[in-house]
Amino acid sequence: MDRRKFVTRSAQAAALLAIFPNIACASTNEDYKGIYTQFGIQLWTLRDIINANPQKTIAEVGKMGYTQIESFEGEKGIFWGMKPNEFKSFLDGEGLKLISSHCDWKTDLQRKAAEVASVGGKYLICPWLGPQKSIDDFKNYADLFNKAGEVCKKEGIKFAYHNHDYSFKELDGQIPQQLMLDRTDAGLVDFEMDIYWVITAGIDPIEYMTKYKNRFKLCHIKDRLKNNSEPFASCTLGEGVIQYPAILKKAKALGMEYFIYEQEKYDDKGVLFDAQQSADYLKKMKK
C-alpha cells in the first residue's frame, strides 16, 4: 500500500482543536531567529515531476535555498538512475547533500545501507507500516527495526522510522509509537517525526520530543490549513496553523538535527511554487 493513501477519517476534530491553541497561538517570529542554518526537502514532494528529469528537478530546488536532500526509493531507485558516486558528484555540484532516504527496508538492506553511506548519507528510513491488527504486530516490527539497525550500523549509518498518525492511536491499550520507542535500541534506531501527522493525531509533538530526548533526529515539516480538521489538509509553510518557529526551536534543543520540508498536496500554482514559498519561510528562521 502507498504509505500516503491510507488515512482514517475517525473523529479527530476535538483533539485537533484541543491541541492547536497550544501549538499555533503562543509565539511570534521575533523570538526565533538563528534556529538552524540548513534545511532539506523530501523528494517525494516532487513526485509528479521528478521522474521526467531528476537532475533538472533536483537542481531547481537547490537554487531555492535547500541544502539537504531526503530521497525515496522510486522506480529509478534511491539515486534516480545514477550510480552512487555519480549521484554524489551531481549533488556536490549543486551544493546539496544527501542526508537520508526512505526505502523498502525489507529488501536488500545491506546493499542500500552501504551505498547510502558511500555518498555521505546518515539514515535509511522505514516510511510506512500502516495500521496493524494488534499491538504484537508493532512489537514484532520494533524487533525487526533493531535488526535493521544492526545492518545499518555495520555500514556506518543509522536506521529510523517515519510516523504517520496511526502509530499515535491506542491499540490494545497501548500507544504503538511509544511501544516502538521503548522497545528499540537507541544505539541502533532513531525516529523521524512527521510533525504534521503528530498534530493531526491530536498529540503535542514537544511532549514526545521531551520524553524521548535525542530519539527524534529528523523531522518532516508541513503546515495545516486553518479551520480544517480533515486528516489531509496540508498547505504551504507559514499559511497554516502550525507555528513552526516555536516548535523547531524546542526541537533543536531536544536533539533534532535535520529539518526536512515535505508536501502532501499543493494548489494549482504547482509544487515548485510551493517549494519556493516554503523555502523562503524557512530562510526567515536563519541568522
C-alpha positions, -999 to 999 in steps of 0.1 A, spaced: 0 0 0 12 35 -8 22 50 25 1 81 19 -30 66 5 -42 54 39 -57 77 65 -86 71 88 -114 96 89 -122 90 126 -135 119 147 -103 138 154 -116 173 153 -119 177 190 -84 165 196 -71 189 169 -90 218 183 -76 210 218 -40 210 207 -39 237 181 -42 266 206 -11 253 224 9 248 192 -4 276 170 -10 307 190 17 311 216 45 327 197 58 353 173 87 350 148 107 377 167 119 352 193 131 325 169 160 338 147 190 315 141 173 282 148 193 264 122 213 272 91 204 243 68 172 226 58 162 198 34 134 186 11 119 152 8 120 143 -29 86 126 -26 73 162 -26 84 164 -63 68 131 -72 47 145 -101 76 160 -119 109 144 -108 107 112 -129 108 131 -162 142 148 -154 156 140 -119 187 161 -123 169 192 -136 143 190 -109 167 185 -80 189 213 -93 159 236 -93 152 231 -56 189 235 -49 186 271 -62 157 278 -38 178 275 -7 175 239 2 209 224 11 199 189 20 181 161 2 160 132 16 154 107 -12 130 79 -16 131 46 -34 111 53 -65 111 35 -98 145 49 -106 159 39 -72 173 60 -43 199 76 -67 175 84 -95 191 63 -122 226 73 -113 253 52 -97 260 63 -61 293 81 -70 276 98 -99 247 109 -77 272 123 -51 291 142 -77 259 157 -91 247 168 -56 282 182 -48 279 203 -80 246 217 -69 256 224 -33 234 197 -20 240 168 4 220 135 8 210 131 44 187 102 43 164 81 21 131 64 26 133 29 12 120 -7 10 139 -17 41 129 -53 39 147 -59 7 185 -58 2 191 -35 31 228 -42 35 235 -30 -1 213 1 2 230 10 35 264 6 21 255 27 -10 239 55 11 269 55 34 293 58 4 277 91 -6 278 105 29 242 98 39 233 93 75 200 73 75 178 48 58 142 51 69 111 30 70 84 53 56 53 34 64 40 4 83 3 11 83 -22 3 110 -18 -32 125 -43 -57 138 -27 -60 173 0 -44 194 20 -75 190 25 -66 153 42 -34 164 63 -53 189 75 -76 160 82 -45 139 102 -29 167 123 -61 169 128 -60 132 139 -24 134 166 -34 158 179 -59 134 177 -34 105 196 -10 128 224 -36 132 227 -39 95 229 -1 90 253 3 119 278 -21 103 278 2 72 282 34 93 247 48 91 215 45 113 180 32 107 149 53 115 111 51 114 89 78 100 55 81 116 20 89 104 -10 95 127 -19 58 131 10 50 154 -2 75 180 -36 59 182 -43 35 211 -42 -2 202 -49 -30 227 -44 -4 255 -10 8 243 3 36 220 23 19 192 47 48 188 56 48 225 60 10 224 84 12 194 104 39 211 107 19 243 114 -14 226 140 -3 201 177 2 209 186 39 209 220 30 197 205 14 166 172 31 158 163 67 156 129 83 147 118 108 121 89 128 135 64 140 109 52 169 130 21 174 108 9 139 114 16 140 152 -5 171 155 -32 156 132 -33 127 157 -41 152 184 -7 150 201 17 177 212 50 169 194 71 186 221 58 162 247 72 132 228 105 150 220 109 159 256 101 124 269 123 107 243 150 133 241 176 127 214 155 99 198 139 122 172 168 132 150 149 141 118 116 158 112 92 165 84 78 200 82 45 208 66 17 231 76 -21 226 82 -49 246 67 -68 269 91 -103 259 101 -99 224 87 -98 192 108 -96 167 79 -65 144 80 -52 156 46 -52 193 50 -16 204 43 -6 237 29 23 260 22 46 266 52 36 298 70 0 298 57 -15 274 82 -20 270 119 13 253 130 38 278 144 70 261 134 94 287 147 84 278 183 83 241 177 116 239 158 135 260 184 124 235 211 130 205 188 166 216 182 172 218 220 158 183 224 181 167 198 166 173 164 193 176 138 176 175 103 147 197 93 130 185 61 102 201 42 76 178 27 43 185 10 13 161 8 -6 182 -17 -4 216 -34 -26 240 -52 -28 250 -89 4 271 -87 23 238 -86 49 220 -65 79 242 -74 60 274 -64 50 258 -31 86 246 -25 100 281 -31 74 297 -8 82 272 19 119 276 14 115 314 18 96 308 50 124 286 64 150 311 54 134 337 77 144 315 107 181 317 98 206 341 113 
